[in-house]
């Protein structure tokens, strides 16, 4: 009989042990969500007009005229600098150039991608499916109203001017006409 009572007592102890709640760290149901964070004061925000841009473009080289020598000794062909001859082209910013462009050059088309990632004196860029000088394009920069495409060594390979809202026209150093459009 003693064995039966001991077995029954052990069964009761085990049953009660299985019903106990176990927790780590003593969290209660009230501790389940964190206390709200107190608001902190925010400094005031102010706005001012930026100063007017200066007309000083002396740090930029002059736009090449049609039929003149450019970097590398190549001569640009007449008519390839339409925008330059017609008043120097429209204003352009680096930020407006970023992204994908469709390139037309020497009767073929390819893709160009321009970023703002610094690479030497310009920003990183590249082409896909292009022929000729544009296959070496590795960076670009905006110099005044012109966009200069550079090879991986930093040498200018093409110069373009904004001729419409999403269009740039110019030529490579070898004289091939180049157009970018979106």
Beta strands, then each sheet from edge to edge (+ up, - down):
strand 1: 99-105
strand 2: 108-119
strand 3: 122-128
strand 4: 137-143
strand 5: 146-151
strand 6: 156-164
strand 7: 167-172
strand 8: 177-181
sheet 1: 1+ 2- 3+ 4- 5+ 6- 7+ 8- 1+
end
